[in-house]
Amino acid sequence: MVRIFRHFISRWSILLLLGESLIGIFAVYVGVWVRFGGELPAEYGHWSDMMLRSLFFALVMLMSMAATGRYQRMLDDGFSGEILRVGISFIIAMVALGLLFYVFPDIFIGRGANGLAMGFAFIMFLALRWFFYHYVVDLDALKRKILVFGQGENARLVYQAALNMHFGVRVTGFWPLPEHNRVVPDTLVVDSNHYLPEWVNQNGIDEIVLALDMAFPTLYAKEILDCKGKGVKIVDLPGFFEREKHIINMDVLTPEWWVHNSDGVDQGARKEIFKKFFDIFFSLWFLALMGPVMLVTALAVLIESRGRGPVMYTQERVGYGGKIFKVMKFRSMNTDAEKDGVARWASHNDDRITTVGRFIRKTRIDELPQFINVLRGEMSLVGPRPERPEFVQILKSKIPYYTERLRVKPGITGWAQVRYGYGASEEDAAEKLKYDLYYVKNHSLFLDLLVLIHSVEVVLFGTGATAPLNKNGESHFDME
């Protein structure tokens, strides 16, 4: 993992990004060369002048690929599914380039050359990804070899996490401690007669993960520091999950660790100003862009209800610092959805949801009025989703650290929404909190932009739009 602006990005993502950047740049030269028979028209300048056009083309291509999750997920639906999603990315890029060429005529390529460049890039992107998935991702050379210091329950959590990751790390061994119950594979437990720094050196260990079920034994302090002095990285348990899973795992979190590492809690005046500018700028831009969609949605809600009932509704939510505010949404349920005043779970195929409501929920169009909440300063574009006061009271009494998500403004979209989706139960709320705490700890404009790009994938493919069902068929907290 490489940390950029406090956010961890995997090595394979960076390698793929660099490879496709070069393809995108080269594709423009290929497209222009083929279109004009190897001779560059005078209005294009010299071949060296093509670099600006090539860089712009590559940037748009990479942004569209990121927006469809092509640098976050690997072969979700097999390689045939990868072809489909890369194809959708290219359609988005083609539309975006067509619009941007009118805004920035100096970087205009031409329809023929642009089409040839996109065709070449499409083939090469898929070829690179096929090669990458089959021959690069599983290479041990790209995996960090880790020694797990411990053999108990926490060590098992690290082992399970490593097994579920197709890349990144490989558990080479577990260092046994006599006081620990052994719940890890015996074949990976290191012979206790070995000298720790010597064994680490002989096996080429890149890092040691401290996964103890009890206090750190001081008799190993010197040996661990000797390993650190030789360039071996020492990682604590919460830090391991933060880096590899992009979560803050409350199961292994201690109050001391959170106090010492929650840098994002200290926002500072400059960060708040930049965040506010970011929110206002993009909110106004989105409102202008989505204005026609909002108008059509309002008419659809009005027509379906035959003029009875409001087009939008407001509902109390808990915001920054526990302050109550009223969130705005397009109405997606019948007007008598909670006629007795009792808050209810929304369930899968809930009969209270209207036909229009089902569509606008799936596409997240029902959330668009919340840009007004952002302009009011009650919400941010990106942050933990605000919950109803009734549920906050329940959840904070049952889930440790739940109120920590109130240290930042709630958002229209958030890290939990693009990585996990809606919650379906108290258990799901606890899982979402792991992502929310990661955002609270590491939030920055870079992470906000990343979440917004990921949110495009949610809208396009419905990722996270429907909650996983619990055993009772219940769906999520976010109700009307």
C-alpha positions as CSV (number, residue, x, y, z in Angstrom):
1,M,0.0,0.0,0.0
2,V,1.1,3.5,-0.8
3,R,-0.3,6.4,1.3
4,I,-1.4,9.5,-0.7
5,F,-3.0,12.4,1.3
6,R,-3.5,10.1,4.3
7,H,-5.4,7.5,2.1
8,F,-4.0,4.1,1.3
9,I,-3.9,3.0,-2.3
10,S,-2.8,-0.5,-3.3
11,R,0.3,-1.0,-5.4
12,W,-1.6,-3.0,-8.1
13,S,-4.0,0.0,-8.6
14,I,-1.0,2.3,-9.1
15,L,0.7,0.0,-11.5
16,L,-2.5,-0.4,-13.5
17,L,-3.1,3.3,-13.5
18,L,0.4,4.1,-14.7
19,G,0.1,1.5,-17.5
20,E,-3.2,2.8,-18.7
21,S,-2.0,6.3,-18.5
22,L,0.8,5.5,-21.0
23,I,-1.7,3.7,-23.2
24,G,-4.0,6.7,-23.2
25,I,-1.2,9.1,-24.1
26,F,0.2,6.8,-26.9
27,A,-3.4,6.2,-28.2
28,V,-3.8,9.8,-29.4
29,Y,-0.5,9.6,-31.4
30,V,-1.7,6.3,-32.9
31,G,-5.1,7.7,-33.8
32,V,-3.8,10.9,-35.4
33,W,-1.0,9.0,-37.3
34,V,-3.5,6.5,-38.7
35,R,-6.2,9.1,-39.5
36,F,-3.8,11.4,-41.4
37,G,-1.5,8.7,-43.0
38,G,1.5,9.6,-40.9
39,E,1.4,13.3,-41.7
40,L,0.3,15.7,-39.0
41,P,-2.0,18.6,-40.2
42,A,-0.7,22.1,-39.7
43,E,-3.4,23.0,-37.2
44,Y,-2.1,20.3,-34.9
45,G,1.4,21.8,-34.7
46,H,4.3,19.5,-34.4
47,W,4.3,15.9,-33.0
48,S,5.8,17.3,-29.8
49,D,2.8,19.7,-29.5
50,M,0.5,16.7,-29.3
51,M,1.4,15.9,-25.7
52,L,-1.1,18.3,-24.2
53,R,-3.9,16.7,-26.2
54,S,-2.6,13.2,-25.3
55,L,-2.5,14.1,-21.6
56,F,-6.0,15.5,-21.6
57,F,-7.3,12.4,-23.4
58,A,-5.6,10.1,-21.0
59,L,-6.9,12.0,-18.0
60,V,-10.5,11.8,-19.1
61,M,-10.1,8.1,-19.8
62,L,-8.7,7.4,-16.4
63,M,-11.4,9.5,-14.6
64,S,-14.1,7.5,-16.4
65,M,-12.5,4.2,-15.5
66,A,-12.2,5.3,-11.9
67,A,-15.8,6.4,-11.9
68,T,-16.9,2.9,-12.9
69,G,-14.8,1.3,-10.2
70,R,-12.1,-0.2,-12.5
71,Y,-9.3,0.7,-10.1
72,Q,-11.1,-0.4,-7.0
73,R,-12.5,-3.8,-7.9
74,M,-11.0,-6.7,-9.8
75,L,-13.0,-9.0,-12.1
76,D,-16.3,-8.5,-10.1
77,D,-18.2,-10.5,-12.7
78,G,-15.4,-12.3,-14.5
79,F,-13.5,-11.0,-17.5
80,S,-16.7,-10.8,-19.6
81,G,-18.1,-8.4,-17.0
82,E,-14.8,-6.5,-17.1
83,I,-15.2,-6.0,-20.8
84,L,-18.8,-4.6,-20.3
85,R,-17.7,-2.2,-17.6
86,V,-14.7,-1.0,-19.4
87,G,-17.0,-0.5,-22.4
88,I,-19.3,1.6,-20.3
89,S,-16.3,3.6,-19.1
90,F,-15.4,4.4,-22.7
91,I,-18.9,5.5,-23.5
92,I,-18.8,7.9,-20.6
93,A,-15.4,9.1,-21.7
94,M,-16.6,9.6,-25.3
95,V,-19.5,11.8,-24.2
96,A,-17.2,13.7,-21.8
97,L,-14.6,14.3,-24.5
98,G,-17.3,15.5,-27.0
99,L,-18.4,18.1,-24.5
100,L,-15.0,19.2,-23.3
101,F,-13.7,19.7,-26.8
102,Y,-16.2,22.5,-27.2
103,V,-15.1,24.0,-23.9
104,F,-11.4,23.7,-24.7
105,P,-11.0,23.9,-28.5
106,D,-7.2,24.0,-28.2
107,I,-7.1,20.4,-27.3
108,F,-9.5,19.3,-30.0
109,I,-8.4,16.0,-31.7
110,G,-11.1,15.5,-34.3
111,R,-13.8,12.9,-34.5
112,G,-11.9,10.5,-36.7
113,A,-8.7,10.6,-34.8
114,N,-10.5,10.5,-31.5
115,G,-12.5,7.4,-32.6
116,L,-9.4,5.6,-33.7
117,A,-7.6,6.6,-30.4
118,M,-10.5,5.3,-28.4
119,G,-10.6,2.0,-30.3
120,F,-6.9,1.5,-29.9
121,A,-7.1,2.4,-26.2
122,F,-10.0,0.0,-25.6
123,I,-8.2,-3.0,-27.1
124,M,-5.0,-2.2,-25.2
125,F,-6.7,-1.5,-21.9
126,L,-8.4,-4.9,-22.1
127,A,-5.2,-6.6,-23.2
128,L,-3.3,-5.0,-20.3
129,R,-6.0,-6.0,-17.8
130,W,-6.1,-9.6,-19.0
131,F,-2.3,-9.8,-18.7
132,F,-2.4,-8.1,-15.4
133,Y,-5.1,-10.3,-13.8
134,H,-3.6,-13.5,-15.1
135,Y,0.1,-12.9,-14.6
136,V,0.8,-10.0,-12.4
137,V,-1.7,-9.8,-9.5
138,D,-0.8,-13.2,-8.0
139,L,2.9,-12.7,-8.3
140,D,4.5,-13.1,-4.9
141,A,6.9,-10.4,-5.9
142,L,4.1,-7.9,-5.5
143,K,3.0,-9.2,-2.1
144,R,4.6,-8.1,1.1
145,K,5.7,-11.0,3.3
146,I,4.4,-10.5,6.8
147,L,5.1,-12.2,10.1
148,V,2.2,-12.1,12.5
149,F,3.4,-11.7,16.1
150,G,1.0,-13.8,18.0
151,Q,-1.1,-17.0,17.5
152,G,-4.4,-16.2,19.1
153,E,-7.7,-14.7,18.0
154,N,-6.2,-11.4,16.8
155,A,-3.6,-13.3,14.8
156,R,-6.5,-15.3,13.2
157,L,-8.2,-12.1,12.2
158,V,-5.1,-11.0,10.3
159,Y,-4.8,-14.4,8.7
160,Q,-8.5,-14.4,7.5
161,A,-8.1,-10.8,6.2
162,A,-5.0,-11.9,4.2
163,L,-6.8,-14.9,2.8
164,N,-9.6,-12.7,1.5
165,M,-7.2,-10.4,-0.3
166,H,-6.1,-11.5,-3.8
167,F,-3.1,-9.2,-3.5
168,G,-1.2,-7.1,-1.1
169,V,0.2,-9.4,1.7
170,R,1.1,-13.0,2.3
171,V,1.3,-14.4,5.8
172,T,4.7,-16.2,6.1
173,G,4.4,-17.3,9.7
174,F,3.1,-16.7,13.2
175,W,5.5,-16.0,16.0
176,P,4.2,-18.1,19.0
177,L,3.8,-16.7,22.5
178,P,3.4,-19.2,25.3
179,E,0.5,-17.4,27.0
180,H,-1.6,-17.4,23.8
181,N,-4.1,-20.1,22.8
182,R,-3.2,-21.3,19.3
183,V,-6.1,-20.8,16.8
184,V,-4.0,-20.4,13.7
185,P,-2.7,-23.1,11.3
186,D,0.1,-25.1,13.0
187,T,2.0,-25.4,9.7
188,L,2.6,-21.6,9.8
189,V,3.7,-21.4,13.4
190,V,7.4,-20.6,13.7
191,D,9.6,-22.8,15.9
192,S,10.1,-20.9,19.1
193,N,13.7,-21.9,19.2
194,H,14.5,-19.4,16.5
195,Y,16.0,-16.0,17.2
196,L,13.4,-13.5,15.9
197,P,15.7,-11.0,13.9
198,E,17.6,-13.9,12.4
199,W,14.5,-15.7,11.3
200,V,13.0,-12.5,9.9
201,N,16.2,-11.8,7.9
202,Q,16.4,-15.4,6.5
203,N,12.8,-15.4,5.3
204,G,12.8,-11.9,3.8
205,I,10.0,-10.6,6.0
206,D,8.9,-7.1,5.0
207,E,6.8,-6.3,8.1
208,I,5.7,-7.6,11.4
209,V,2.1,-7.3,12.4
210,L,1.6,-7.1,16.2
211,A,-1.5,-9.2,16.7
212,L,-1.4,-9.9,20.4
213,D,-4.4,-10.9,22.6
214,M,-2.7,-9.3,25.6
215,A,-0.1,-6.8,26.6
216,F,3.1,-6.7,24.6
217,P,5.8,-8.8,26.2
218,T,8.7,-6.6,27.1
219,L,11.2,-9.4,26.7
220,Y,10.7,-9.1,22.9
221,A,11.0,-5.3,22.7
222,K,14.7,-5.4,21.9
223,E,14.3,-8.1,19.2
224,I,11.4,-6.2,17.6
225,L,13.4,-2.9,17.6
226,D,16.4,-4.8,16.1
227,C,14.1,-5.9,13.2
228,K,12.9,-2.3,12.8
229,G,16.4,-1.1,12.7
230,K,17.1,-3.4,9.7
231,G,14.2,-1.9,7.7
232,V,11.4,-4.2,8.7
233,K,8.1,-2.3,9.2
234,I,6.3,-2.8,12.5
235,V,2.5,-2.5,12.2
236,D,-0.1,-2.5,15.0
237,L,-3.4,-4.4,14.5
238,P,-5.7,-1.4,14.0
239,G,-3.2,0.1,11.5
240,F,-3.1,-3.2,9.6
241,F,-6.8,-3.2,9.0
242,E,-6.8,0.5,8.2
243,R,-4.2,0.1,5.5
244,E,-5.4,-3.2,4.0
245,K,-9.2,-3.0,4.4
246,H,-9.7,0.8,4.5
247,I,-11.6,0.5,7.7
248,I,-11.1,1.2,11.4
249,N,-11.9,-2.2,13.0
250,M,-13.6,-1.6,16.3
251,D,-13.1,-5.2,17.3
252,V,-9.3,-4.5,17.8
253,L,-9.5,-0.8,18.5
254,T,-8.4,0.7,21.8
255,P,-9.3,4.2,23.2
256,E,-5.6,5.0,23.4
257,W,-5.0,4.1,19.7
258,W,-7.9,6.3,18.6
259,V,-6.9,9.2,20.7
260,H,-3.3,9.1,19.4
261,N,-4.2,8.4,15.7
262,S,-7.4,10.3,14.9
263,D,-5.7,13.1,13.2
264,G,-8.8,14.0,11.1
265,V,-10.7,15.1,14.2
266,D,-8.5,18.2,14.3
267,Q,-9.8,19.9,11.2
268,G,-8.2,23.4,11.6
269,A,-9.5,26.6,10.1
270,R,-7.7,26.3,6.8
271,K,-9.1,22.8,6.2
272,E,-12.6,23.9,7.1
273,I,-12.4,26.8,4.6
274,F,-11.2,24.6,1.8
275,K,-13.8,22.0,2.6
276,K,-16.6,24.6,2.6
277,F,-15.3,26.0,-0.8
278,F,-15.2,22.5,-2.2
279,D,-18.8,21.8,-1.0
280,I,-20.3,25.1,-2.3
281,F,-18.5,24.9,-5.7
282,F,-19.5,21.3,-6.4
283,S,-23.0,21.7,-5.0
284,L,-23.7,24.7,-7.3
285,W,-22.2,22.8,-10.2
286,F,-24.3,19.7,-9.5
287,L,-27.5,21.7,-9.0
288,A,-27.0,23.4,-12.4
289,L,-26.1,20.0,-14.0
290,M,-28.9,18.1,-12.4
291,G,-31.6,20.8,-12.5
292,P,-33.5,19.2,-15.4
293,V,-33.4,15.8,-13.7
294,M,-34.8,17.3,-10.5
295,L,-37.5,19.0,-12.5
296,V,-38.5,15.8,-14.2
297,T,-38.4,13.9,-10.9
298,A,-40.7,16.5,-9.2
299,L,-43.2,16.2,-12.1
300,A,-43.1,12.4,-12.0
301,V,-43.7,12.3,-8.2
302,L,-46.6,14.9,-8.6
303,I,-48.2,12.9,-11.5
304,E,-48.0,9.6,-9.8
305,S,-49.6,11.0,-6.6
306,R,-52.2,12.8,-8.8
307,G,-51.3,16.1,-7.1
308,R,-51.9,14.7,-3.6
309,G,-49.0,14.9,-1.2
310,P,-45.8,16.9,-1.2
311,V,-43.1,16.4,-3.9
312,M,-40.4,16.7,-1.3
313,Y,-40.3,16.0,2.4
314,T,-38.1,16.9,5.3
315,Q,-37.0,14.6,8.1
316,E,-35.1,15.2,11.3
317,R,-31.5,13.8,11.2
318,V,-28.5,14.1,13.6
319,G,-25.7,16.2,12.2
320,Y,-22.3,17.6,13.2
321,G,-21.8,17.5,16.9
322,G,-25.2,15.9,17.5
323,K,-27.1,18.9,16.3
324,I,-30.6,18.1,14.8
325,F,-31.4,19.4,11.3
326,K,-34.0,18.6,8.7
327,V,-32.7,16.7,5.7
328,M,-34.5,17.2,2.3
329,K,-35.4,14.5,-0.1
330,F,-37.8,13.7,-3.0
331,R,-40.7,11.7,-1.6
332,S,-40.3,8.1,-2.5
333,M,-43.0,6.5,-0.2
334,N,-46.7,6.9,0.1
335,T,-47.8,9.9,2.1
336,D,-49.2,7.6,4.9
337,A,-46.0,5.5,5.2
338,E,-45.7,6.3,8.9
339,K,-49.3,7.5,9.6
340,D,-49.1,6.3,13.3
341,G,-45.9,8.3,13.8
342,V,-43.8,5.2,14.6
343,A,-40.4,4.9,12.8
344,R,-40.1,1.6,10.9
345,W,-37.5,-0.3,9.1
346,A,-37.7,-0.1,5.4
347,S,-37.8,-3.6,4.0
348,H,-36.9,-5.3,0.8
349,N,-39.7,-4.7,-1.8
350,D,-41.4,-2.4,0.8
351,D,-45.0,-1.8,-0.4
352,R,-44.9,1.7,1.0
353,I,-42.4,2.7,-1.8
354,T,-44.0,4.1,-4.9
355,T,-43.1,3.1,-8.5
356,V,-41.2,6.4,-9.0
357,G,-39.8,6.1,-5.6
358,R,-38.2,2.7,-6.3
359,F,-36.4,4.1,-9.3
360,I,-35.2,7.3,-7.7
361,R,-34.0,5.4,-4.6
362,K,-32.0,3.0,-6.8
363,T,-30.4,5.8,-8.8
364,R,-30.0,8.0,-5.7
365,I,-32.0,10.8,-7.4
366,D,-34.1,11.1,-4.2
367,E,-31.0,12.5,-2.5
368,L,-30.5,15.4,-4.9
369,P,-32.4,18.1,-2.8
370,Q,-29.7,17.6,-0.1
371,F,-27.4,19.8,-2.1
372,I,-29.6,22.6,-0.6
373,N,-28.7,21.2,2.9
374,V,-25.0,21.4,1.8
375,L,-25.4,25.1,0.8
376,R,-27.1,25.8,4.1
377,G,-24.0,24.4,5.9
378,E,-25.9,21.5,7.5
379,M,-24.3,18.9,5.5
380,S,-21.2,18.3,3.3
381,L,-20.9,16.6,0.0
382,V,-19.0,13.7,1.6
383,G,-19.3,12.4,5.1
384,P,-21.1,9.8,7.1
385,R,-24.8,9.5,6.2
386,P,-27.0,11.3,8.8
387,E,-29.3,9.0,10.8
388,R,-32.6,9.7,12.5
389,P,-32.4,10.7,16.2
390,E,-34.4,7.6,17.2
391,F,-31.9,5.2,15.7
392,V,-28.8,7.2,16.9
393,Q,-30.0,6.8,20.5
394,I,-30.3,3.0,20.0
395,L,-27.0,2.6,18.1
396,K,-24.8,4.7,20.3
397,S,-25.9,2.7,23.3
398,K,-25.0,-0.6,21.6
399,I,-22.1,0.2,19.3
400,P,-18.8,1.5,20.8
401,Y,-17.4,4.7,19.1
402,Y,-20.7,5.3,17.3
403,T,-20.8,9.0,18.3
404,E,-17.3,9.5,16.8
405,R,-19.0,9.8,13.3
406,L,-20.6,13.0,14.5
407,R,-17.2,14.7,14.6
408,V,-17.5,15.6,10.9
409,K,-20.5,16.9,9.0
410,P,-22.8,14.3,7.5
411,G,-22.6,13.9,3.8
412,I,-24.8,13.2,0.7
413,T,-22.5,10.3,0.0
414,G,-19.7,8.8,2.1
415,W,-17.0,6.2,2.3
416,A,-19.4,3.7,3.8
417,Q,-21.9,4.2,1.0
418,V,-19.4,3.5,-1.8
419,R,-17.7,0.6,0.0
420,Y,-20.5,-1.0,1.9
421,G,-23.9,0.3,0.9
422,Y,-27.0,0.8,3.1
423,G,-27.3,-0.8,6.5
424,A,-29.8,-3.5,7.1
425,S,-29.5,-4.0,10.9
426,E,-27.6,-3.1,13.9
427,E,-24.8,-5.4,12.7
428,D,-24.7,-3.6,9.4
429,A,-24.6,-0.2,11.2
430,A,-21.6,-1.5,13.1
431,E,-19.9,-2.5,9.8
432,K,-20.7,0.9,8.2
433,L,-19.2,2.6,11.3
434,K,-15.8,0.9,10.4
435,Y,-15.8,2.8,7.1
436,D,-17.2,6.0,8.7
437,L,-14.4,6.0,11.3
438,Y,-11.8,5.6,8.5
439,Y,-13.2,8.7,6.9
440,V,-13.3,10.6,10.2
441,K,-9.6,9.7,10.7
442,N,-8.3,10.3,7.2
443,H,-10.7,12.8,5.6
444,S,-9.2,15.2,3.1
445,L,-10.2,16.8,-0.2
446,F,-8.4,14.0,-2.0
447,L,-10.5,11.4,-0.2
448,D,-13.7,13.5,-0.8
449,L,-12.9,13.6,-4.5
450,L,-12.3,9.9,-4.5
451,V,-15.6,9.2,-2.9
452,L,-17.4,11.4,-5.4
453,I,-15.8,9.5,-8.3
454,H,-16.8,6.2,-6.7
455,S,-20.3,7.5,-6.3
456,V,-20.7,7.6,-10.0
457,E,-20.3,3.8,-10.0
458,V,-23.0,3.5,-7.4
459,V,-25.4,5.5,-9.6
460,L,-24.5,3.6,-12.8
461,F,-24.5,0.1,-11.4
462,G,-26.7,0.4,-8.3
463,T,-23.9,-0.6,-6.0
464,G,-25.1,-0.2,-2.4
465,A,-28.5,1.1,-3.5
466,T,-30.1,-2.0,-2.0
467,A,-29.2,-3.3,1.3
468,P,-28.2,-6.9,1.9
469,L,-31.2,-8.5,3.7
470,N,-31.0,-9.6,7.2
471,K,-32.8,-12.7,8.4
472,N,-36.1,-10.8,8.8
473,G,-35.9,-9.4,5.3
474,E,-35.4,-5.9,6.7
475,S,-33.4,-3.4,4.6
476,H,-32.1,-0.2,6.1
477,F,-32.4,2.6,8.6
478,D,-32.8,5.4,6.0
479,M,-36.6,5.7,6.0
480,E,-39.4,8.2,5.3
